[in-house]
Amino acid sequence: MLNNTAIQGNAFYSLDFDKIRYVNNGIFCVNDEGYIVEVYEEKDKDYDLIRLKYLKNGKLRILSDSEVMLPGFVDLHIHASQWPQAGTALDKPLETWLGEYTFPLESKYKDLEFANDVYRDIISSTLRHGTTTALYFATVDTEPSILLARLCGELGQRGLVGKVVMDEAKANPEYCRDSSPEEAINETEKFINEVLKIKGLYKQKVYPVVTPRFIPSCTSEVLEGLGMLAKKYDVHIQTHCSESDWAHKFVKEKYGLNDAQALDKFGLITSKTVIAHAPFLEADDLELIAEKKTTIAHSPLSNAYFANSVLPLKDFASKGVNIGMATDISGGYSPSMYQAIRQAVISSRMLQDGVNPSLQSDVRGRKDSSITLNNAFYSATVAAGIALDLPIGKLEKGYSFDVQIIDINNNIPRFYKEKNTEDLLHKILLLSESSNIKEVRVQGNRVK
C-alpha cells in the first residue's frame, strides 16, 4: 500500500553537531499524518520499483536539479508581540528600549483586532523564511496569547506559545504586568488548559508553555507557582537566563544563587526548559543544565545588541549542553533563521580572535571558540528538536515532514560545480533569502 505522497529530490540535514548528510535523489515517502515513513536512495534495491509505483498512482513529485530540500528551521526564542518594532531602537540602551518601546507595544495586545493582525503577520513571515516550528513569547494578556496559539494552528506552523508572566511591581509598569502572583498563576493555568483543548485540532499541533519573563520581573511566589504548574501539566518552560551583566548580578544578589540555580530552586529547570541567551552561565550552571537536559536558545543578533557578550557556544556544547538557535525578534531584527545562523558563526569568530586591536593577538580572544556552519545548522534543526522533545529537525524515517525547498539558482552563484556537497550547503546557508524558499511544508502540509 502506498503512502499519501512522495517527493523525489536532493536533500541536506544534520547527523550530529559536526556532520551533515546529503541525500542524492532520494524518495521521501510521507503518510497521511505527515511523518516520513521511508526514505529510498538510488542504491536501494527497491528504489526503481517504489518510484514506478508512485509515478503510476500520480503521487510522486520530482524536484528539479535546481531544487534542494532542507529541514524546516526551529526558532527557539521569539517575541511575537514585538514584531511591529523589529528594526527599531536597537541603538538605544536596554532600559530605554524596554521602557519607551517594548512595554508600551506589548500593552496594546488587549485589542484583539490588533493582536490578530500582528500575530498573523509574524507567523506568515517566519513561515516564508523557512521556520516551521517557533517557540513564542506572547504578552501578559491571556486571551491574545490563546489567539496566538490558535493562529499558529490555523496558519500551519507548529507553535509553542507562552502567556508571559511578570508580576513584580518594582520592575514592571502597571499597564504591563500581572496584578498579583495569584492572578498570574490562575491566568497561566487558564491559558494552559485553553491551549490544551485546541492542541489536537491541528495536524502539526500547538503547545502551551510556562513563561516567566525572567527572574527580575517575577516575585518568588509566582516563580514557585509556575514551577508547580509546569510539573502538574508536564508542559514546556521558557525564560531568559543570565542574559547580561546586570541580570546575572541581580539574581545573585537577590537569591545568593546564579540565575540557573535559582530557576532550578523553583522547579523551572527541566528537560522541557529552554533558557534564552545565557552567555554568563558559570561552571556549576553548565553542570546543572547539562544534567537536567535543559536547552539554551542562542540568540546571536540580540546578544550583539543587549547581552554585553558572545555566547561561548562551542565550549558550552563540549560540556554536554544542548544549544538551539533563535532570532529573538525584536532584540534581533530579522525573522530569518538564516540570519541567525550567519551571525552565530560570525560572533563565534569574533570571540575566538578578539575585537580589541590594542591587545596582542595571543591574548585578544578566547581560544577554540569558532563554530562552523555545520554546527549552526545543527543548532537550528536537530538540537531544537531535542530541546522540544519532538520528532523534528531531520529528514529521516519517523520524523515530521517539515521541509523547505530551496531554489539554488536564485541569488546563489553557480558558474561551476562545487568541489563537494558541503560547499553547496554552505552557499545555501550564507546566501539564501526568503525568495530562494519556493515551498515550505509542515507535517506534510504545504504552507508556502
C-alpha positions as CSV (number, residue, x, y, z in Angstrom):
1,M,0.0,0.0,0.0
2,L,1.4,3.4,-1.0
3,N,1.6,6.2,1.5
4,N,-0.1,9.6,1.0
5,T,2.7,11.2,-1.1
6,A,6.3,11.1,-2.0
7,I,8.9,13.7,-3.1
8,Q,12.0,12.8,-5.1
9,G,15.0,15.1,-4.8
10,N,18.2,16.1,-3.2
11,A,18.3,17.0,0.5
12,F,20.6,18.0,3.4
13,Y,20.2,17.5,7.1
14,S,22.4,17.2,10.2
15,L,23.6,14.0,11.6
16,D,25.3,15.5,14.6
17,F,27.0,18.7,15.8
18,D,29.7,18.4,13.1
19,K,28.4,16.2,10.3
20,I,25.8,16.7,7.7
21,R,24.1,14.2,5.4
22,Y,23.4,14.7,1.7
23,V,20.7,12.5,0.2
24,N,21.1,12.3,-3.6
25,N,17.8,12.0,-5.5
26,G,16.1,10.3,-2.6
27,I,12.4,9.4,-2.5
28,F,10.9,10.7,0.8
29,C,7.6,8.8,1.5
30,V,5.2,10.6,3.7
31,N,2.0,9.2,5.3
32,D,-1.4,10.9,5.9
33,E,-0.3,12.1,9.4
34,G,2.7,13.9,7.9
35,Y,5.5,11.7,9.0
36,I,8.3,10.3,6.9
37,V,7.7,6.5,6.8
38,E,10.6,5.6,4.5
39,V,13.5,7.2,2.5
40,Y,14.7,5.3,-0.5
41,E,18.1,6.1,-2.1
42,E,19.2,5.1,-5.6
43,K,21.5,2.4,-4.1
44,D,18.5,0.7,-2.5
45,K,17.2,-2.4,-4.4
46,D,13.6,-1.3,-4.2
47,Y,14.2,2.2,-5.4
48,D,13.1,1.8,-9.0
49,L,10.1,-0.3,-8.1
50,I,8.9,2.3,-5.5
51,R,9.5,5.1,-7.8
52,L,7.4,3.5,-10.6
53,K,4.5,2.7,-8.2
54,Y,4.3,6.3,-7.0
55,L,4.5,7.5,-10.6
56,K,1.7,5.3,-11.8
57,N,-0.5,6.5,-9.0
58,G,0.3,10.1,-9.6
59,K,1.7,10.5,-6.1
60,L,5.3,11.3,-6.9
61,R,6.6,14.9,-7.1
62,I,10.0,15.1,-8.7
63,L,12.1,18.1,-7.8
64,S,14.4,19.7,-10.4
65,D,18.2,19.7,-10.2
66,S,18.0,23.4,-9.1
67,E,15.9,22.5,-6.0
68,V,17.2,21.2,-2.7
69,M,15.3,20.2,0.5
70,L,16.4,21.3,4.0
71,P,14.6,20.6,7.2
72,G,12.4,23.4,8.4
73,F,14.1,25.6,11.0
74,V,13.1,25.8,14.6
75,D,13.2,29.2,16.2
76,L,13.6,28.6,19.9
77,H,13.1,32.2,21.2
78,I,10.9,34.8,19.5
79,H,8.7,37.6,21.0
80,A,5.7,37.5,18.6
81,S,4.3,40.7,20.2
82,Q,7.5,42.6,19.5
83,W,7.2,42.1,15.7
84,P,5.9,45.7,15.0
85,Q,9.1,47.2,16.4
86,A,11.6,44.9,14.6
87,G,14.5,47.0,13.5
88,T,13.6,49.8,15.9
89,A,15.6,51.4,18.7
90,L,18.4,48.9,18.7
91,D,20.9,51.7,19.2
92,K,19.2,52.6,22.5
93,P,20.1,51.4,26.0
94,L,18.2,48.3,27.0
95,E,16.2,50.2,29.7
96,T,15.1,52.7,27.0
97,W,14.3,50.0,24.5
98,L,12.1,48.3,27.1
99,G,10.5,51.3,28.8
100,E,9.8,53.5,25.8
101,Y,9.2,51.0,23.1
102,T,8.7,47.4,24.2
103,F,6.4,47.6,27.2
104,P,4.1,50.2,25.6
105,L,3.8,48.0,22.5
106,E,3.1,44.8,24.5
107,S,0.3,46.6,26.3
108,K,-1.6,47.1,23.0
109,Y,-2.5,43.4,22.7
110,K,-5.6,43.7,24.8
111,D,-7.0,44.9,21.5
112,L,-7.7,41.5,19.9
113,E,-8.0,43.0,16.4
114,F,-4.5,44.5,16.7
115,A,-3.3,41.2,18.1
116,N,-4.9,39.3,15.2
117,D,-3.2,41.5,12.6
118,V,0.3,41.3,14.2
119,Y,0.2,37.6,15.0
120,R,-1.0,36.6,11.6
121,D,1.8,38.6,10.0
122,I,4.7,37.3,12.2
123,I,3.6,33.7,11.7
124,S,3.3,34.2,7.9
125,S,6.7,36.0,7.8
126,T,8.5,33.3,9.7
127,L,7.0,30.6,7.6
128,R,8.1,32.4,4.5
129,H,11.6,32.3,5.9
130,G,11.5,28.6,6.5
131,T,10.7,28.5,10.2
132,T,8.3,25.5,10.6
133,T,8.3,25.5,14.4
134,A,8.5,28.5,16.7
135,L,8.7,29.0,20.5
136,Y,6.8,32.2,21.1
137,F,6.6,34.7,23.9
138,A,3.2,36.4,23.7
139,T,2.2,39.0,26.4
140,V,0.8,39.1,29.9
141,D,-2.7,39.1,28.5
142,T,-4.4,35.7,28.4
143,E,-6.9,36.0,25.5
144,P,-4.5,37.3,22.9
145,S,-2.0,34.7,24.0
146,I,-4.6,32.0,23.3
147,L,-5.3,33.7,20.0
148,L,-1.6,33.4,19.0
149,A,-1.7,29.6,19.6
150,R,-4.9,29.3,17.6
151,L,-3.4,31.3,14.7
152,C,-0.3,29.1,14.6
153,G,-2.6,26.2,14.3
154,E,-4.7,27.7,11.6
155,L,-1.8,29.0,9.5
156,G,0.0,25.7,9.7
157,Q,3.0,26.5,11.9
158,R,3.9,24.3,14.9
159,G,3.6,26.9,17.6
160,L,4.7,26.6,21.3
161,V,3.2,29.7,22.9
162,G,3.6,31.2,26.4
163,K,1.5,33.8,28.2
164,V,4.2,35.9,29.7
165,V,4.3,36.3,33.5
166,M,5.7,39.5,35.1
167,D,4.2,40.4,38.4
168,E,7.0,42.3,40.3
169,A,5.6,45.8,40.9
170,K,9.1,47.3,41.3
171,A,10.3,46.0,37.9
172,N,7.3,46.3,35.6
173,P,5.0,49.2,34.6
174,E,1.5,48.9,36.0
175,Y,-0.1,48.9,32.5
176,C,2.0,45.9,31.5
177,R,2.1,43.4,34.4
178,D,0.1,40.8,36.3
179,S,-1.7,42.4,39.2
180,S,-0.7,39.7,41.7
181,P,1.0,36.3,41.9
182,E,-2.4,34.7,42.4
183,E,-3.7,36.3,39.2
184,A,-0.6,35.4,37.2
185,I,-0.8,31.7,38.3
186,N,-4.5,31.5,37.8
187,E,-4.4,33.1,34.3
188,T,-1.4,30.9,33.3
189,E,-3.4,27.8,34.3
190,K,-6.4,29.0,32.4
191,F,-4.1,29.6,29.4
192,I,-2.6,26.1,29.6
193,N,-6.0,24.5,29.7
194,E,-7.4,26.5,26.8
195,V,-4.4,25.7,24.6
196,L,-4.5,22.0,25.5
197,K,-8.2,22.0,24.4
198,I,-7.2,23.1,20.9
199,K,-3.8,21.3,20.7
200,G,-5.0,18.3,18.8
201,L,-7.2,20.3,16.4
202,Y,-4.3,20.9,14.1
203,K,-2.2,18.3,12.3
204,Q,1.1,19.9,13.4
205,K,-0.3,20.6,16.9
206,V,0.2,23.7,19.2
207,Y,1.5,23.6,22.7
208,P,1.2,25.8,25.9
209,V,4.5,27.0,27.5
210,V,5.0,28.3,31.1
211,T,6.7,31.6,30.6
212,P,8.1,33.7,33.4
213,R,9.7,36.6,31.6
214,F,12.9,36.4,33.7
215,I,13.6,36.4,37.4
216,P,13.9,40.1,37.9
217,S,10.4,40.7,36.6
218,C,8.8,38.0,38.8
219,T,8.1,37.5,42.5
220,S,9.3,34.4,44.4
221,E,5.6,33.4,44.9
222,V,4.9,33.4,41.2
223,L,8.1,31.6,40.3
224,E,7.2,28.8,42.7
225,G,3.6,28.6,41.4
226,L,4.8,28.4,37.8
227,G,7.2,25.6,38.7
228,M,4.3,23.7,40.2
229,L,2.1,24.3,37.1
230,A,4.8,23.1,34.7
231,K,5.1,19.9,36.7
232,K,1.3,19.4,37.0
233,Y,0.7,19.7,33.3
234,D,4.1,18.4,32.1
235,V,4.5,21.3,29.7
236,H,7.4,23.2,28.3
237,I,9.0,26.2,30.1
238,Q,10.8,29.2,28.6
239,T,12.5,32.2,30.2
240,H,15.5,34.5,29.9
241,C,18.6,33.5,31.9
242,S,21.9,35.1,32.7
243,E,21.4,37.4,29.7
244,S,23.5,40.3,30.7
245,D,25.9,41.5,33.4
246,W,23.0,43.3,35.1
247,A,20.6,40.4,35.1
248,H,23.2,37.8,36.2
249,K,24.2,40.0,39.1
250,F,20.7,40.9,40.1
251,V,19.7,37.3,40.7
252,K,22.9,36.5,42.6
253,E,22.3,39.5,44.9
254,K,18.6,38.6,45.4
255,Y,18.8,34.9,46.0
256,G,22.5,34.2,46.6
257,L,22.4,31.9,43.7
258,N,23.1,32.1,40.0
259,D,20.2,32.5,37.6
260,A,20.0,28.9,36.5
261,Q,20.3,27.6,40.1
262,A,17.6,30.0,41.3
263,L,15.3,28.8,38.4
264,D,16.0,25.2,39.5
265,K,15.1,26.0,43.1
266,F,11.6,26.9,41.8
267,G,11.3,23.8,39.6
268,L,11.8,25.7,36.4
269,I,14.9,23.9,35.1
270,T,13.8,20.6,33.4
271,S,14.3,18.7,30.2
272,K,11.5,20.7,28.8
273,T,13.0,24.1,29.7
274,V,14.5,26.5,27.1
275,I,16.6,29.3,28.6
276,A,17.3,32.2,26.2
277,H,20.7,33.9,25.8
278,A,22.7,32.6,28.9
279,P,26.2,33.7,28.0
280,F,27.0,34.4,31.6
281,L,26.4,30.8,32.8
282,E,29.2,29.6,35.1
283,A,30.7,26.1,35.5
284,D,28.1,25.0,38.1
285,D,25.3,26.3,36.0
286,L,26.5,24.3,33.0
287,E,26.8,21.2,35.0
288,L,23.2,21.7,36.2
289,I,21.6,22.3,32.9
290,A,23.5,19.5,31.2
291,E,22.3,17.1,33.9
292,K,18.7,18.4,33.7
293,K,18.9,18.3,29.8
294,T,17.8,22.0,29.7
295,T,18.5,23.8,26.4
296,I,20.0,27.2,25.6
297,A,18.3,29.3,22.9
298,H,21.3,31.1,21.3
299,S,20.2,34.5,20.1
300,P,23.3,35.8,18.4
301,L,21.8,39.0,16.9
302,S,20.2,40.3,20.1
303,N,23.2,39.2,22.1
304,A,25.3,41.6,20.0
305,Y,22.9,44.5,21.0
306,F,21.9,43.8,24.6
307,A,23.8,40.9,26.1
308,N,27.2,42.5,26.6
309,S,28.9,39.3,25.4
310,V,29.1,36.4,23.0
311,L,27.8,33.0,23.9
312,P,30.7,30.6,24.0
313,L,28.6,28.0,22.1
314,K,31.4,25.6,21.3
315,D,32.7,25.5,24.9
316,F,29.2,25.0,26.4
317,A,28.4,22.3,23.8
318,S,31.6,20.5,24.7
319,K,30.3,20.3,28.3
320,G,27.1,18.4,27.2
321,V,24.8,21.4,26.9
322,N,22.2,21.3,24.2
323,I,22.1,24.6,22.3
324,G,19.4,25.6,19.7
325,M,19.2,28.8,17.7
326,A,16.8,31.8,17.8
327,T,16.0,35.1,16.1
328,D,14.8,36.8,19.3
329,I,12.5,39.2,17.5
330,S,12.8,42.1,18.2
331,G,16.1,42.2,20.1
332,G,17.2,40.6,16.9
333,Y,15.9,42.5,13.9
334,S,15.4,39.7,11.4
335,P,12.8,37.0,11.3
336,S,15.2,34.8,9.3
337,M,16.9,31.9,10.9
338,Y,19.4,32.1,8.1
339,Q,20.5,35.4,9.5
340,A,20.7,33.9,13.0
341,I,22.9,31.0,11.7
342,R,25.2,33.5,9.9
343,Q,25.5,35.8,13.0
344,A,26.2,32.8,15.2
345,V,29.3,31.9,13.1
346,I,30.4,35.5,12.8
347,S,30.1,36.1,16.6
348,S,32.0,32.9,17.4
349,R,34.9,34.0,15.2
350,M,35.0,37.4,16.9
351,L,35.0,35.7,20.3
352,Q,37.9,33.5,19.2
353,D,40.0,36.2,17.6
354,G,39.0,39.1,19.9
355,V,38.0,42.5,18.8
356,N,40.3,44.9,20.6
357,P,43.3,45.7,18.3
358,S,45.2,47.4,21.1
359,L,45.8,43.9,22.6
360,Q,48.3,41.4,21.4
361,S,46.7,38.7,19.2
362,D,47.6,35.9,21.7
363,V,45.5,37.5,24.4
364,R,42.9,39.2,22.4
365,G,40.3,36.4,22.1
366,R,39.0,33.2,23.6
367,K,40.8,30.2,22.0
368,D,38.9,27.5,20.2
369,S,35.6,29.3,20.2
370,S,34.9,29.5,16.5
371,I,31.9,27.3,15.3
372,T,31.3,26.1,11.8
373,L,28.2,26.5,9.6
374,N,27.6,22.8,10.2
375,N,27.4,23.4,13.9
376,A,25.0,26.3,13.5
377,F,22.8,24.3,11.1
378,Y,22.6,21.5,13.7
379,S,21.6,24.0,16.4
380,A,18.8,25.4,14.1
381,T,17.4,22.0,13.4
382,V,18.3,18.8,15.3
383,A,19.3,20.5,18.6
384,A,16.0,22.3,18.7
385,G,14.0,19.1,18.1
386,I,15.9,17.6,21.1
387,A,15.0,20.7,23.1
388,L,11.3,20.3,22.4
389,D,11.3,16.5,22.6
390,L,9.6,16.4,19.2
391,P,10.5,14.3,16.1
392,I,11.6,17.4,14.1
393,G,14.8,18.6,12.5
394,K,15.9,15.6,10.5
395,L,14.7,14.1,7.2
396,E,14.7,10.5,8.4
397,K,12.1,7.8,8.9
398,G,9.9,8.7,11.9
399,Y,10.4,12.4,11.7
400,S,7.7,15.0,10.8
401,F,8.0,16.1,7.2
402,D,8.9,19.7,7.9
403,V,10.8,20.9,4.9
404,Q,11.8,24.0,2.9
405,I,12.5,23.6,-0.8
406,I,15.3,25.9,-1.9
407,D,15.9,27.3,-5.4
408,I,19.7,27.2,-5.6
409,N,19.8,29.1,-8.9
410,N,18.3,32.2,-7.3
411,N,20.8,34.6,-5.6
412,I,23.4,31.9,-5.4
413,P,26.3,31.9,-8.0
414,R,26.6,28.6,-9.8
415,F,29.2,29.0,-12.5
416,Y,30.8,25.7,-11.9
417,K,30.1,22.6,-9.8
418,E,31.1,22.9,-6.2
419,K,34.0,20.7,-5.0
420,N,31.7,18.8,-2.7
421,T,28.1,18.8,-1.5
422,E,29.1,20.5,1.8
423,D,30.2,23.6,-0.1
424,L,26.8,23.7,-1.7
425,L,25.0,23.6,1.7
426,H,27.3,26.4,2.9
427,K,26.4,28.6,-0.1
428,I,22.7,27.9,0.6
429,L,23.0,28.9,4.3
430,L,25.1,32.0,3.6
431,L,23.3,33.4,0.5
432,S,19.6,32.3,0.7
433,E,16.9,34.9,1.1
434,S,13.2,34.3,1.5
435,S,12.9,34.5,-2.3
436,N,15.0,31.3,-2.5
437,I,12.5,29.4,-0.5
438,K,10.0,28.1,-3.1
439,E,7.9,26.0,-0.8
440,V,7.5,25.2,2.9
441,R,5.8,22.1,4.4
442,V,4.8,21.5,8.0
443,Q,3.8,18.0,9.0
444,G,3.5,17.3,5.2
445,N,1.1,20.2,4.6
446,R,2.1,23.0,2.2
447,V,2.1,26.3,4.0
448,K,4.1,28.4,1.5
